[in-house]
């Protein structure tokens, strides 16, 4: 089978009991559906080192099995912004470049460690990292939230609804989780001192446990955040802006 990137012949290799198609020319690897989640960070590093060049072609990349065009996965919550994963719409296999594979596995391990440290029930591995984790990038900007400050969630205050906010950081991955006294939809708005603003959905459906991972800012960036809590009628309250530390 030909490499989607450089068209060289791919070899069948076995890492962590996973059968992987690997290109020793450009270092690209093709994983069966969900197989990328089952290899270790060490195996990812070994795969990334097996290459002769850093060639990245500008041509359309096709699945080595089904020959269909691969499309970029854009799940913002589970895939770091500096990582490119390409998926086949038919077999759901994933092709990745060597450096992207290593960065992805580091992010995956950091996220799983975060769940364990804070005692958050761990969803299925697939839900933590690739296709089914429900967290979307909201098109709303911080300024649009501010336009609707007259809306309120009854007479409640955000601080009364939130039990505790847990923050942590591993490299440039920032983690935040909190619980609410009643099920609510939640969003977080973040900004750095340079004016960059990111809005994320934390819980798309009403829930008491809310959490997300942020990888949109440099490691040393000073980041501030606000939490927005929304009820089933669309009314909401927000916290004060706080520094992420």
N, C-alpha and C positions, 0 to 999 in steps of 0.2 A: 504494500500500500504506500502511496506517495504522501510525503509531508505536505500539509496544507500551506506551509510557509515557503519552503525552498524547493519543493517537488522531488527531493531526494527520497530514496527508499527508506521506509521506517522499519525498525527492528522491534520484535516482540520481547519485552523484558518483564521481569517479575519482581515487584517490590512490595513487601508487607502482604504477600499473598494476593496482590492485585496485578492483573495482566494489563500492561500498558504498552501502547505504541509509542516508540521513541525515535527521534531523529538525531543521530550522532553528528550530523553536519551543523545544523543551526541550534540544536538543543531543545527543540519543541517537543512537547509530549501530548498525547491524546489519551484521555481517560474515558472508560465506559461510564454510563450514568451513575452518579454518586460515588464513583471509585476515588475521585480526587480527595474526598473526605476521609478516606480510610488509610492513606499513607502518612507516614510520620514526617516531621520537619526535616529530620536527618536524611530520609530517603529523597525528599524533594531537593535537598541540597546536592546529593549525589547525582541525581538526574540533571540538575542544572549545570554541573561541571562537565558532563559528557557532551562536548560540542567542539567543533572546529572553528566556528565563526559566530559572529553576532548578527548575521544577516537577517533583516526583516524586509520582506518583499512588499511592494505597494500593490500587488495584485489581489484579486478576490481570493479568499481562502475557503476551500471546500472540504467537507467532511471526508476523511480517508475511507470511510465505510460506505456512506450513502451518496457521496459526491454532491450533496446539497451545499449551498453557500452557508458558511458559519456566520452567526450574528453575535454581536457583543452583548454579554450579560450586563444589565444596568441596574441590578438590585443594589441601591445605594447603601442600605443598612449592612448587608453582609459582605460586600466587596469593597475594599479600600479604594479610594479615588485614584490611586496611582497604580492600580492593577487592572490588566485587561484579560478577561476570560472570554473565549469564543465558544458558542454552543451550536450543536446541530439540532434543528427543530424537529427532526424525525426520531433519531436514536437517543437524543439528549446527552450525547457524549460531549466532553469539554476539551478543547485544545488550549494550551497555554504556553507562552514563551518561558524560558528558564528563569529569568529574574522575577517575572510575575508570579511564577509558581512558588518561589521561596518566600516572597512578600505575603502572598495569600496564606500560606501555611503558618507563618509567624502571627498574622492577624487572627487566624482561626484558633491557634493555641492560646493566644492572649485572651480571647473572648471566653473560651471555655474555662480558663483559669479564673477569670473574673466571676463567672457564674458560681464556681465552687467556693471562692473566697467569701462571697457575700451571701452564700446559702440560698441563691435563687434556683428554683427548680429548673433543671436543664431540659429544654425541649429536645426533640430528636436532633441528631447531628446534622441531618439535612436541613432542618429548620434553623439551626444556628448559623449556617454558613452560606448556603448557595441559593436554592430556588424558592423555598416556601416560607421564609421568614417574612411576616407581614409588617413591613415598615416602609413607607413611601416618602419620597421627597415632596413636600408640599409646594405648590406653586405660589402660595401666599408669601408675601414678604413681610418683614417686621413693620414697615410703614403701614401696610394694609391692616394689620392687627390693631395698630394704634388708632386708626380711623373709627373703630367701633368700641371705644372705651366705655360708651354709655351702656353696653350690654353687661349684664351681671348674672351670676348663678344664684338666683334668689338673693338672700342677704348674707350668704356665706362668704368667707374670705379664703383665698388659696391656702394661707398658712394654717387655717383651721382644718382643711381637708387633707393636707399632706402630713403623714405621720413622721417620716424621716427621709432625708435626701442623702444618698451615699455617692461619693465621687471618688474616682481613682484614675490613674494614668499609667500607661506602659508604653514608653517611647512616645510616638505621636498619636497613639490610640487613647482616647478619653472615654471613660465609662460613667454612666449616670443611671441610678435607679432610685425609685421611691415607691411608697405605697399610699393609697388614698383610702379614706374611711368609707367611701361609697364607690361603686363602679363608675368610671368616667373615661371619656376619650381624652388623650393628652397630646400636646405638641411641645416642642422645645425650639426656641429661637436663640441662636448664638451669634456673637459678633466678636471680631478682634479689634485691636486698636487702630488697625489700618482701614477699618470700615467694611470689611468683608462680612456679609450676613448669610447665615445658613438656617433654614427652617426644616425641621424633621418631624414626622409623625412618630410618636412613641407608642401609643396604643390606638390603633385604628377603630377598634370596637371597645365599648365600655369595659373597663377592667379595674381591679384594685392594685395590681402590680404593674409598674411601668418601668421600662428600661430601654437603653439604646447605646450604641457605640458611635463615637465621632472620630473621623480620621481626615477631616477637611482642613486642619490648620497645622502649621509647623509645630514641632515639639516644644519650642521655647516661646511660642506665641502666648500673649496674655489674652485669654478668652473670657467673655462674660455671657451669661445665659439668663433666660426667663422661661418659666414654665406656664403653659396655658392649659386649663382644665375646662372641658366642654361637656355639658349634659346632653341628654337625648333630645332636648328641644332646641339645641344649638346655642344656648346661652353659656357664657363662659366667664371665668375669672383668671387672673394671672398673678404670679409672684412678682416681687420686686426684682430688678436686675441684680445679679450677683456675679462675683468673680469665680471662675472655675479653678478651685485650688484645693 
